[in-house]
Amino acid sequence: MTKVAVWCRHEGDNIIGIGQNIPWNVPSDFKKFARIVSGHNIVVGRPTYETLPPKFDKEKIFVLTSNPEYEVKNPKLHQVITNLKMFKDFAEDLYISGGAGVYQQFMEGGSKLIPEVIVDCIYHGELQQIEGKPVDISPCIEIMHKKYLQVGTEYEEDNVTTRIFIRKGEFVDQSVLKNIIECIIHH
Ligand SMILES: NC(=O)c1ccc[n+]([C@@H]2O[C@H](COP(=O)([O-])OP(=O)(O)OC[C@H]3O[C@@H](n4cnc5c(N)ncnc54)[C@H](OP(=O)(O)O)[C@@H]3O)[C@@H](O)[C@H]2O)c1
């Protein structure tokens, strides 16, 4: 089934976070992210999970952590995963939603983990000055430029450009692409 990575990075330096936070506030971009991933299987790293707003409590989320005792917010829908390899033979669509460590492991994880589709959002504005270590996804962007082709048009909204990339030589389920495009243009 289809694996989709969805991220929003800062133009130029590919920063996606500082410390635990995303250093910009573009509500339309976050809403678009929520529309794309909602109702699907979502996978996030534990720090990213802890920053998700309460509306995500109702989504099906896989939380990657090395701590098997980690307590999720909604045990009916959220599941702790301690071994990323379990996604190699995952039978359903999967929306890879960060952060940097998680994106990178999927992008570098070989043919059974690398996403078929990337929703690449680029924020063109200024970064907020917040305390913490910048987190960037430059290694993922290098792989994206080598192994993927951009499809369709670019979408601009509130200083964010959204583009869709497909892995070269990959057959992609058209219904997945259609859903993503509808989520991008319907606001
Ligand atoms: N702009 C965007 O689109 C976007 C999207 C998402 C996140 N972010 C930002 O990204 C930053 C967080 O990124 P990050 O790289 O620091 O953290 P992360 O990718 O969210 O999570 C890393 C953590 O996930 C767990 N983990 C990862 N791989 C694992 C594996 N193979 N097996 C078991 N556990 C695994 C570990 O948790 P334990 O420590 O519990 O073992 C690890 O410390 C934040 O600033 C966040 O705001 C930005």
The ligand as an SDF file (V2000), in Angstrom:
LIG
                    3D

 48 52  0  0  0  0  0  0  0  0999 V2000
    7.4780   21.1120    9.9950 N   0  0  0  0  0  0  0  0  0  0  0  0
    7.0220   19.8670    9.9720 C   0  0  0  0  0  0  0  0  0  0  0  0
    6.4350   19.4120    8.9920 O   0  0  0  0  0  0  0  0  0  0  0  0
    7.2200   18.9780   11.1650 C   0  0  0  0  0  0  0  0  0  0  0  0
    6.5040   17.7750   11.2740 C   0  0  0  0  0  0  0  0  0  0  0  0
    6.7420   16.9670   12.3910 C   0  0  0  0  0  0  0  0  0  0  0  0
    7.6650   17.3570   13.3500 C   0  0  0  0  0  0  0  0  0  0  0  0
    8.3110   18.5300   13.2020 N   0  0  0  0  0  0  0  0  0  0  0  0
    9.3360   18.9580   14.1680 C   0  0  0  0  0  0  0  0  0  0  0  0
   10.3740   17.9790   14.1990 O   0  0  0  0  0  0  0  0  0  0  0  0
   11.0250   18.0640   15.4700 C   0  0  0  0  0  0  0  0  0  0  0  0
   11.1170   16.6770   16.0700 C   0  0  0  0  0  0  0  0  0  0  0  0
   11.9530   15.8700   15.2630 O   0  0  0  0  0  0  0  0  0  0  0  0
   12.9850   14.8540   15.9310 P   0  0  0  0  0  0  0  0  0  0  0  0
   13.8110   14.2730   14.8490 O   0  0  0  0  0  0  0  0  0  0  0  0
   13.6740   15.5750   17.0560 O   0  0  0  0  0  0  0  0  0  0  0  0
   12.0460   13.7950   16.6380 O   0  0  0  0  0  0  0  0  0  0  0  0
   10.9870   12.7640   16.0180 P   0  0  0  0  0  0  0  0  0  0  0  0
   11.4170   12.3220   14.6720 O   0  0  0  0  0  0  0  0  0  0  0  0
    9.6090   13.3000   16.2120 O   0  0  0  0  0  0  0  0  0  0  0  0
   11.1040   11.5440   17.0150 O   0  0  0  0  0  0  0  0  0  0  0  0
   12.3410   10.8980   17.3220 C   0  0  0  0  0  0  0  0  0  0  0  0
   12.0090    9.9220   18.4410 C   0  0  0  0  0  0  0  0  0  0  0  0
   11.1330    8.9240   17.9400 O   0  0  0  0  0  0  0  0  0  0  0  0
   11.4910    7.6660   18.4800 C   0  0  0  0  0  0  0  0  0  0  0  0
   12.0120    6.8480   17.3930 N   0  0  0  0  0  0  0  0  0  0  0  0
   12.4200    7.2730   16.1730 C   0  0  0  0  0  0  0  0  0  0  0  0
   12.8210    6.2150   15.4260 N   0  0  0  0  0  0  0  0  0  0  0  0
   12.6260    5.1150   16.1750 C   0  0  0  0  0  0  0  0  0  0  0  0
   12.8400    3.7370   15.9500 C   0  0  0  0  0  0  0  0  0  0  0  0
   13.3390    3.2800   14.7940 N   0  0  0  0  0  0  0  0  0  0  0  0
   12.5530    2.8640   16.9470 N   0  0  0  0  0  0  0  0  0  0  0  0
   12.0650    3.3070   18.1280 C   0  0  0  0  0  0  0  0  0  0  0  0
   11.8200    4.6200   18.4020 N   0  0  0  0  0  0  0  0  0  0  0  0
   12.1160    5.5040   17.4350 C   0  0  0  0  0  0  0  0  0  0  0  0
   12.5030    7.9420   19.5670 C   0  0  0  0  0  0  0  0  0  0  0  0
   11.7180    8.2530   20.7140 O   0  0  0  0  0  0  0  0  0  0  0  0
   12.1940    7.9690   22.2310 P   0  0  0  0  0  0  0  0  0  0  0  0
   13.1120    9.0970   22.5690 O   0  0  0  0  0  0  0  0  0  0  0  0
   10.9100    8.0150   23.0350 O   0  0  0  0  0  0  0  0  0  0  0  0
   12.8510    6.6300   22.2450 O   0  0  0  0  0  0  0  0  0  0  0  0
   13.1920    9.1920   19.0410 C   0  0  0  0  0  0  0  0  0  0  0  0
   13.7900    9.9400   20.0660 O   0  0  0  0  0  0  0  0  0  0  0  0
   10.1930   19.0070   16.3330 C   0  0  0  0  0  0  0  0  0  0  0  0
   10.7780   20.2920   16.2740 O   0  0  0  0  0  0  0  0  0  0  0  0
    8.8590   19.0350   15.6150 C   0  0  0  0  0  0  0  0  0  0  0  0
    8.1410   20.2250   15.8520 O   0  0  0  0  0  0  0  0  0  0  0  0
    8.1080   19.3400   12.1380 C   0  0  0  0  0  0  0  0  0  0  0  0
  1  2  1  0
  2  3  2  0
  2  4  1  0
  4  5  1  0
  4 48  2  0
  5  6  2  0
  6  7  1  0
  7  8  2  0
  8  9  1  0
  8 48  1  0
  9 10  1  0
  9 46  1  0
 10 11  1  0
 11 12  1  0
 11 44  1  0
 12 13  1  0
 13 14  1  0
 14 15  2  0
 14 16  1  0
 14 17  1  0
 17 18  1  0
 18 19  2  0
 18 20  1  0
 18 21  1  0
 21 22  1  0
 22 23  1  0
 23 24  1  0
 23 42  1  0
 24 25  1  0
 25 26  1  0
 25 36  1  0
 26 27  1  0
 26 35  1  0
 27 28  2  0
 28 29  1  0
 29 30  1  0
 29 35  2  0
 30 31  1  0
 30 32  2  0
 32 33  1  0
 33 34  2  0
 34 35  1  0
 36 37  1  0
 36 42  1  0
 37 38  1  0
 38 39  2  0
 38 40  1  0
 38 41  1  0
 42 43  1  0
 44 45  1  0
 44 46  1  0
 46 47  1  0
M  CHG  2   8   1  16  -1
M  END
$$$$
